[in-house]
């Protein structure tokens, strides 16, 4: 439903929903989520005639309507709920959340009053619900210890599959505590601005056998001109250490604000006739990984596909420790052609690498102008 339709045809929308008792999802005017008086009729019709609503949002100003949900319980099949900027008591929040028996996706935004007490178990108050997807944004008083307390319950530990945290008290330095208590977590996203380097004290690596998708988006809040490296780089060093240690074996996709991260994860090429050294600890990743990187949020993601190292007894150009990648011209320059390219970097049998040429333009073979006249680029590359 278009914005103008739902904002200017509130009466028509109220009449429409009144004859749709099986309605589950509907686009509503913005005022509906903040108890604007202009949508009272629409709200009454939706609550009395549409008991199967599955998704709802409540913004600042809608505290009265949200609190009433615990008493009237109009939507017992609610699955997805978002709260943003509301100001209510902790007990009220828990009573309302407890009134939704099948709730599985919850998003909490801009709730500075919310803290770790929300996860405390009290026999007189419903506990924080066991849900599969939890998003916390701009809630500075919820810490990793609080989330660990939440995950100490068997029902919550089994249910949580997706967690997204941004600007909370759950920091990347304490994220390992949460992962240790979430055995079924599949997707994790953390967004944090840092102004100092990663602590020098020993920190356990990020470890999870179930995690498949990770957004590790750490940015430096300020850049000191006298500092050679921004503070965020040390956090990506910590992440790369965890990856190379093999403590995230199921991870298949990683998003990071670090264009240099691929270099930290790629094992250096080994010359074909080099002596075997069993003491070399740097062996690269042990599983395939789609690595998406960029330096700032405004840019497009660059994809680097990293494959595990090939067995040492393989010969020829099968040097799979280097990536199959898609780089923008910010990465490898316009000489590769176009704004974005697909490339394969393979071994040449002598410890170096050959670049597969593109089919349409300037290549990296011989002179900048291309290859021999009258010879196809593929044939020229093959010799």
N, C-alpha and C positions, 0 to 999 in steps of 0.2 A: 504494500500500500504506500502510495507516495506521501511525502511530508505534507503537502498542501491539502490533500484529501483528508487525512486524519486530523489535521489541525483546524480545518474550517467546516468539517461536516460531522461534528461531534454528536449532534442529535440523530442524524442518519445512522451513524455508527452504533449508537445505543439501540435504535430500533432493529438494526440488523442482528446484533449479538443476542437480542432477546428471543430470537427464533432459531438459535443455533445451540441447542443443549449439548451437542457433542464437540463443541469447539475446544481445541487444545492450545493453539497458538494464534496470537493476534497482535498486529501492530497498533499501538495505542498512542494517543497524544502525549506530549512531554509532561503536561500538567497532571496526567493521571498518576505519575510516579511521585508527585510531591503534594498530593491532596489539594490541587487547585479546585476552587469552587465551580468552575465551568464544566467540570467533568463528573460532578456528583451523580447525575442521572446515569451516565455511562457506567460508573463504578457500581452503582446499585444493581443495574441490569446484569453486569458481568458476574457479580458475586451471587446473585439469586438464580440466574438462569443458565449459568455455564459452570457446572461443578467439576468439569474435567480439565480445567486450565492446568498446563504443565510448566509454564515459565512466567516469572514475574520479577519486577524490579521495584525497589523503594528507595527514594532519594530524600535528602534533607527536606523537612516539612511534612513528611508522611508518617511521622512517629505514631500518630493516633490510629491511622488505618492499620499499620503494621502490628501495633499492640493488640488490636481487636481480633487479629487472626487466631490468637490462642484460645479465645472464647467461642467465636462463631464457627471457626474451621470450615470455610467455604470451599477450599480446594485441597482435598485429601490426597490427590494424585500429583501434587506439585513435585517436580523433579529438579528444576533449575531455578535458583534464587540469587538475586544480586542486591546487596545493601550498600549504599554509598552516602556517606555524610550524615547518617541518622544519629540521633543522640538519645539513647535509652539506657535503662539499667541492665547490668549483666544478667540478672535473673530473668528479666523480661525477654531478652534475646534468646536465652536457653529455652524458656517456655514456648516461645513461638516456633523456634526451630524444631523442638520436640513434637510439635503438632503436625509435622509433615512426615508421615511414616515412610515414604519412598523417595525422599530427597536424596539426590546423589551428586549434585553439582552446586557448589556454593562459592560466591565471589563477595569478598568484603573489601571495601575501598574507603579510604579517608575516615578511619575510625580511631582517632588518637586516644580515646578513652579505653579502648580495648587492650587488655593485657593478658598475661599467662593464667590469670585466675579463671578465665573462660574454660580452661581445660581441667579444672579441679573437679573432682567427683564429690557430689553432695547428695545424700540420700533423699533430700527434700526437693531437689531441683533436677529436671532432666539433664543428662550429660550432653556434651557437645556431640552432635550426631556423627555416626560413622558414614562417611561419604567417599566416593571414588575420585572426585576432582575438587581441589581446594585452591582458591586464588586469594592471596593477601597482598594488598597494595597500599602503601603509605599508612602502615600501622606500626609505628616505631616501638611500641611497648610489648610486642609479641616476640619472644626470643626462641632460640633453638631448644633451650631447656623446656619451655612450655610445649613446644611441638613434640619433643621426646616424651613428655608426660602424656600427651594425647595419644601417641602411638604405643604407649605401654599397655593399652587395652587390646585384647585379642581381636575384637570386632573391627576396630579402627585400623589396626595393623594389617589385617587381611583385606580391607576395603580400599585403602588409599592407593590409587594408580597414577594420579597426575597431581603435581604440586607446582604452583607458580607463586613466587615471592618477589616483591619489588619494594625497595625502601622500607624494610622492616628491621626488627632487631635480630633477625636470622641472617647472619653474615656468612660470607664465603669461607671465613676462617673457622666457623663452627658447623658448616654444612655436613661434615663427615658424621656428626652425631645423629643428624636426621636420617641420613642414608642407612646408617647401621640399624635403625629401628623400622625401616620401611621395606620389607622383603619383597613386596609386589609392586613397587613404584616403577612405572614404565617411562613416564615423561616428567622432566624436572626443568624449571626455568628460574633463574636467579638474576636479578638486575640490581646493580649496586654501584654507587659512586664512591671512590676511595681517595683519600688525601695522603695516605702513607703506605709504605711498602708492606708486603706480607710479613707477619711476625717471624723473627729468627728462631723462636722456640720451636722444638719439634712438634709437628702437626700430623696426625694420621692421614693417609691419602684418602681421596674420595673412593669409596668402595661400594659396589652394588652389582649383584649378579643379574638383576632384573632390568636395570635402567637401559633404555634403548634410545631415547631422545634427550639431549641436554642442551639448554640455552644457558651459556655461561657468559653473561654480558656485563663485564666489569669495565668501567670507565674511570679515568682520573678526573677528580672534581676540579682540580686546578693544576696548571703546568708551571713549575718553577723553572725559570730560565737558567738557573745555575745547576739544575739536575740533568744529567746526561740521559737518563731513562725515566719515563713517567712511572708513577707507583703501580699502575695497573699491570705492567709487564711482569712484576714478581708474582702476581696472582696467576697469570698464564703459565709461568714456569712451574708453579705448584700443580696446576691442572695437567701439564704435560708429564710431570713426574708420575702422577697417578695413572695416566694412560699408559705410559711405558712400563709401569710396574705390573700391568695386566689386571688391575683391580676393578676395571669396568669392562668385563669381557663381552657383554651383550650390546654395548653402545654401537649404534649404527649411524647416527646423525648428530653432529655437534655444531652449534652456532656460537661464534665468539667474535668480540670486537678486538681482534688482534690479527693484522695481516701477516705477522711474523710467526704465528703459531705453526703453520705447516712445516717450517724449517726446523722447529723443535721436535717434530714428530717423525721426521724422515731420517732413516738410518743412512749414513754416508755410503756411497758406492764402494764395493770391494773389488779390487783388481782380480782378474781371472786367475792369475798365477801367484797371488799372495799366499803367504804361509797361513795355515789355520791357527787361530789363537782362541782357545777356549775360554780365556780370561776376559774377553772383550764383552763388557756388560751392555753395550749399546747395540741392540738388535732390532730396534724399530717396533712398530705396533705388531701385535700378534693376530689381529683380525682386521677385516676391511672396515673403513670408516669414511662416510661422506662428511667432509669438513667444510662448513660455510663460514667465511670470514669477511670482515670489513673493518675499516678504521673508525668510522663514525656512523651513527644511526641513519644518517641521510643517504648514504651510498647504497648501491645494490650489493647483494651477497655474491662473493666469489666462491666457486665450488672447487674443492680439491678432493679427489677420490684417492684415498690411500689404501694400498693393498699390502698384505703381510709380506715379509721377505720370502724369497724363493729358497728352496733347499740348496745347501752348499754344493751338492753334487750335480746341479744343473749347469749347463754351459750355454754359450751363445749369448743372445740378447735378452734373455729372460731375467732381467734385473728389475724385479717388481717392487723394489723398495721405493721407487719414485712414482709420483702420482699420475693418474689420468685426471686432467683438470680443465676447468673453464675459468679463464682469467679475463678480467676487463683490461683495457689499455692502461689502467693505473698500475697493473702488475708487471706486464712484460713489454709494454710500449707499443706504439702504432705499427712498428715494423711487422708485427704478426698479422696485421690486417683487421679492420673493422673495430667496432666497439667491444666485441666479445668474441672469443674463439674457443674452439675445442681442440685440445692437443693431447698427444701421447708422447711421453718421454721414455725412451727405451735405451738399453745398453748397446754399445757398439762392439762389445767383446774384448775391449782393451781398458776397461775401467772408466770410460767416458760415456757420453750419451749422444744419440742422434735425435733430431727433431723431425717428426713427420710433417711434411709441408702441407699447406692448405692448397685447395684446388683452384682458387680463383685469383690469386694475386701474388704480390711480392712475398718472397720466401726468405729463408735464412741460408739458402744454399748458394755458395759461390759469391757472386756479386749481388748488391742490393737490387739490381734490376731483374733477377731471376736466373733461369738456367739457359741451356743451349737453345738456339732457335730451331723450331720444328720438332722438338722433343718434348713429350708430355712431362709434367712435373713428377708424376709417380714413377715413370720410367727412369727419369734422371736420377731420382733419389735411390732407386734400386740399383743403379749403376748400369 
